[in-house]
Amino acid sequence: MIATSATAEGLGAFIDASPSPFAVCASVAAELETAGYRRLSETEAFDDAAGRRYVIRGGSLIAWNADGAAGHDAPLWIVGGHTDSPNLRLKQHPDRRSESLATVALEPYGGAWLNSWLDRDLGLSGRLAYDDGGAVKHALVTIDEPILRVPQLAIHLSEDRKGVQLDPQRHVDAVRGIADARPIVEWVAERAGLVPGSVLGWELMTHDVTPSRLIGTDRELLSAPRLDNQTTCYAGLRALLDAAPGSGIPMLALFDHEEVGSGSERGAASDFLVTVCERLVGALGGTRDDFLRVMASSLHVSGDMAHGTHPNYPERHEPGHRIDLGGGPVLKVNQNLRYASDAIGEAEFALACRRAGVPLQRYVHRADLPCGSTIGPLTATRTGLRTVDVGAPQLAMHSCRELMAAADVPMYSAALQAFLAR
């Protein structure tokens, strides 16, 4: 396997530092800055886009390395992923009192597996928008402390003692204390060093505060929240930093809001990627026609997590397509285009895995079960880029806490690195 700086321990540390999409971008940006990348603003001219640069739009980030002799006709080799994960988020009027307890009203975001969020010690993270002398500014906030908890119903109170059916409206509010507490947003604002009354808007979400860790008798497994899809954010970042100069310009594109359809100003269905690519080609001296030719010759690897074959539910998986934890990167194909992979893209990623010296697994979802999707089809439609959907295998996808093989982290990153250096 080619040399890579990606490790399971490194992924765990990255995840623990990045409980929100905004924190993911901050973590990635810090690593990029250390490696000599410089941030550009979309509101300014891209005259200085050559070299190592990155752009942040909310919870999304695009970075590229146009060092050296990269010309305006160089193809773009793009690793894509998403920064968001299913969770529980604060409502606009979150403060409630129920029976003897102060509670916080929460709303499920994305396809959160709700029962996995019960009886977890939860912190809060996200961003606050505030009035700074008549101008709106924002501040990131991470409270990595157990301040909230959604308690399970006691088994003695369940009708059949087999479990409860959770209502997302009534059953996922969190307990925060007993006494009449001050408004939760005011409390968070004070923790962020802001005047509570100055806060005018917020995007706040809960996260499990239990640290990521290697588990198992031989520590072969990584237990962590948000493996979907911070594994790609981390593996793609390490691949970008490790990749040797190749025939094109390597890029990393990480989007928010994939879990809810990507339909936002910063999601994969937005103009974010296509406008950055066009402005980059223009900054390198290219014309509009050059940009269109570059996009036609470029390739996008859409990275997301893949379902490993579950040892307790093997019948839920497509026969003949076992996906092993520790078995290497996964190529994802769906004939109804829930994944964007075509034969050419499949072959390109298979070659990248061969160059990286890692095995390749091929995933197909059962035809009688609904298949999830990724940023791949949306990005391909929006940009015209040839796209292939790939991932790393895991169990318990969309749970509050997920599981993957430690060995898959460096193999996944090595394959992405080989693609970027092609």
N, C-alpha and C positions, 0 to 999 in steps of 0.2 A: 504494500500500500504506500502511496506517495506520502511524504511528510505532511502532517497537519498539526495545527496548534489547538484543535478542538478536542475537548475531553468531557466526559460526563460530569466531573466535578466542576469544570468551568461552566457548563450549561446550568447546573444547579445554582451556582452563584449568580449567574446572569438572571435566572428566573426570580430568585429571591429579591434581587434589586429592582425588579421590573413588574410591579403588580398591576400596572395599567398600560394602555397603549402609549400614553404620553411618557411614562417612565421607560418603556421599551426604547422609544426614540432617544430619550436622554442617555440611556445606557449605551446604545449604539453610537451616538454622537460623541460620547466621551472617548470611546475606543478609536473612533475615526480621527478625532483631534490628536490623540497621542501618536497616531500613525502618519500625521502630516496632512490630513484632510482639512479643508476649510469650508465653513458654511457660507452658502449664498442665500440671498433673499429673493423670493419671486417678484417682489416689488421693485427690484433694481435690475439694471441691464446685466446680461450674462456675458459681458465682454471678457471676463476673467474666468470662463468656465473650463478652459483647458487646465489639465492637471488633476489633482485629487480634490474633489469637491463633493458637497452634499447639500440637500435641501430638505427642510421639514415643513410639512403642512399639517398642523394639528397633531394627530396621532399617526401620521404616515411620514415615511422618509425615503428618499432616493439618493443613492451615492454612486459615484463613478470614479474610475481612474483613467484619465486621458493623458497620463504622463508620456513622455518620450515622443515617438514619431507618429502618434495616432493622427491620421488625417481626417478630413471631413467625409471621406467615403468609407471609413472603417466601419465594419458591422458592429452591432451592439450585442454583447452576450449578457443576458439579463437573468438574474436569479430573483424570483418574486416570492413573496410570502405575505402573511398578515400578522398584525400586532395585537389584535383583540382576541379575547376568549370568552366563552359563556360565563356569566356570573349574575349576581343580584345587585341592582343599582338603586340609588336613592330616588324617590319620587319628589315632585316639586313641593309638596307640603308633607315632609317626612315625619314630623313630630306627632306622636299619638300616645294615648294612655289607654291601656286595656287591663281591666280588673285592677290589680295593685301595682302594675308594672309600667314603667316608661318604655315605649317601643319606638322603632323606626320603620316607616313604611318602605318596603322594597319592591322592586319590579324585576322579574326575570329578564335578562338580556340574552338573546340568541337561544340556542337549544340547550339551555342548562339542564343537566340531569338533577332535578330538584332534590330528590331524596339524599343525594350525596352532600348537599349543603347543610343538612340538619346536624345539630350537635357539633359544630365546628367553631373554633375560636376565630373570629373574623376581625380584620382591620379594615381601614378605608384608604382609598387612594384616588387620584384623578387630578382635576384642575379647578381652580376658582377664578372667575372673572370678576374684577372689582373696579370701582371708581377711583381713579388716581388724579384728583384735581380736575375732573371733567373729561378725562381720557380713559378709555377702557383698556385695562391691562389684565394679564392673567398670571397666575402662579401655580406651579405644580405642588402637589401635596401628597405625602405618603405617611400614613400612621400605621406603622407595622407593630401594632399592639392589639391584644384581645379586648376590643371594646364592644363587640356585638356578638350575639349568638341566636340562632334560630332553633328553639328547642323542639325535640321530637315529642309526639304524643306518647304517653305511657302505654305499654302493651295491654294493661288492664282496662284501658279506656277504648281500645280498638274493638270494633264490632265482632271481628272474627279472629282476633289475635294473630293475623297474618300480615298486617300492615295497614297503611292508610293511603287513600287516594288524595294527593296533594292538590289543592286549589291554588293556582298562582296568585289569585287575588286575596285570599284569606289566610293562607297557611305559611307564608314565607316572610312575614314581618319579623324583625329581630328585636330581642330584648336588650336594653342598654342599662337598666338600673331599676331601682325601686322608688326613690324619691322623685319629686317633680324636678326634672332636669332642664337646664337651659336648652334652647333650640340647638339641634345637632349641627346645623351649618354654622352657627355662631361659634360653637365649640371648636369645629374644624378650622374655621378662619383664624381663631386665636392661636391654635397650634401652628398655623402656617405663618404667623407673625403679621397678620393683617388686622385692621380695624373691623370688627364683626359687621358693623352697619354698612361698610363699603362694598360688601359682596353682593353682586347683582345677578350672578348666574353661576351654575356649577355643573360639572359632570363628575359625579362621585360614585364609586363602585366598591364592593366588598371583595376581600381576598382572604384566603386561609393563611394564617400567620405561621403555621407549622413549617419549619425549614425543609427544603429539598434534601434528600439524603440517599446514599447508596444503601441498598438493603439486600437480604438474602444471605445464605450461609457463606457464600463466597463473594458477596457484595457485587454481584453481576447485574443488578437491576437498579434503575433510578426511579425513585418514587418522588413525584413532584406535582405541583399544580401547573396548569397552563402549558403542558408539553405541546398541546395543540394551541398555538402554532409557534410558540417561542423557540422550539427546537430549530425550526427553519430560520428564524431571525438570527439566532446565535450561530448555527452552522453556516448560514450564508455570509454572515459578517466575517467569521474566521476564514471562509473560503476567499472572500474578496481581499482580505489582508494578506493571505498566504499565496495567492495566485501569482505566478511568474508572468511577465509580459507575453502576450500571444498575438493572434492575428486580428483581434478586435478590441473594443473598449469594454472592459468588464463593468457591470452595473449591479447594484442591489436595490430592489424596489419592494418596500414593505408598506402594506396598506392597512388602514383601520376599517372596521365595519364589515369585514367578510362574513362574520357570523349572523348578520342581519340583512344580507343581500348586496352589500357594497354600494348601495345607492346614496352616496353622499358626495360632498365636494372633495373629500379626500379618500374615497373608496376606490376600488379597482375599476368601477364603472365610470369614474370621473375622467376629466381630461388631464389629471396630474402627470401620469407617465408620458403621454403623447406630447404634451407641451414641453416637458423637460427635455425629452429626446430631440424635439425640433429646435429648441433654443440651443442645445448643446451642439448639434450639427451646424447651426448658424454661427455660433461662436468660434467654431473650428474653420470657418471660411466657406461653408457650404450654402447652396441655394435651396429653395423649396423643392426643386426637382431632386437635388442631392439627398435631401431628407427622405423623400419618398423612396428613392433607390436604396438608401441605408435600411429603412424599415423592411423593405422586401428581402433584404439579405440577412437580416438579424434573426435571433432565436431567443425565445423566452422559456426558461424552466420554471414552471409554477410549482413551488414547494409547499406541501401541506402534509399532515400526518396521515398514516394509513393504518387500517385495522389489521393488527396481528391476529392470527387464528387463536380464538379463546379456548383454553383447555377444558372449560366446563360447558361450552356451547359450540362444539365443532360443527354441529348440524346447521348453524346459522351462516356458514361460510360456503362459498362456491366450491363444489367438489373439484379436485385436481389443481387447486390454486392455494395451497397452504402457504401462509405468510408467517415466517418464523421470527420471533424476537431474537436479535443477534444474527439474523440472516442477511443483513445488508439492505441498501436502499431499495425502494419499491417503485416500480413503474405502474401507473394507474391508467386503465383503459375502460371506457364505457361507450358502447355503440350508439347510445342516445345523447352523447356529448355532454353528460354531466361532468366529464373530464374532457379536456381539449386535445388529448394525445392523438396524433395520426402516425402512420407508418414511418414517415421521415423523422418526425420528432422522436419516436420510440428508438429508432436506430441511432440518432445522435446521442441520446442519453445512454444507451447501451454501450456506445463507444467511449463515452466519458467514464463510465464505470470500469471498462476494460483498461483504459489508460491509468485510472486511479488504482487499479489492482484490487477492486472490491467486487463481491458478488452482486448480482442483480436479481430481484424478485419481481414477479408480475402479478398484479392484483386485478380481479374482476369481481364486482359485487353480484350477489345473488339476484336473479331477474325478478324474483317474487318479493323482494324487499325494496323499499324506497332507498335510492342512492343519494348520499350527500353530494355537494358540489364544492368548488374551489374558486379562486380568483382566475383560474386558467381560461374557461370559456368567456368570461366577461372581458378579460384583458385582450384575448385574441379578437373578440368582436370589436372592441373599442379601438384597437391599434392596428389590426391586420397582421400582427406578429405571429409567425409560426410558434406554437406553444405545445409543450409536453408537460403533463402533470405527473409529479413524482412525490415521494415522501419517505418517512422513516416509520417503521412499524411500532405500534403501541397497543396497549389494552386500556379499557375504561375511558374511551374518548368522550369528552364533554362532562366527565365527572369533575367534582371539585378537586380531586386528586387523581393523577393518572400514572401509568406505569410503562416503562420501556427498558430495553437492554442497554447497559452502559456502553457496550461495544458498538452499538449502532451510531452513536454520536460521531466518533471520528470517521467511520466509514461513510456516513451521509455527507459530512463536510468535505471529505476527500473527493467524493464524486462531484460535488458542486464546484470544488476548486479546479478539478480537471476540465470541467465544462468551461469555466471562466477563462482558463489559460489555453484554450484550444486554438 
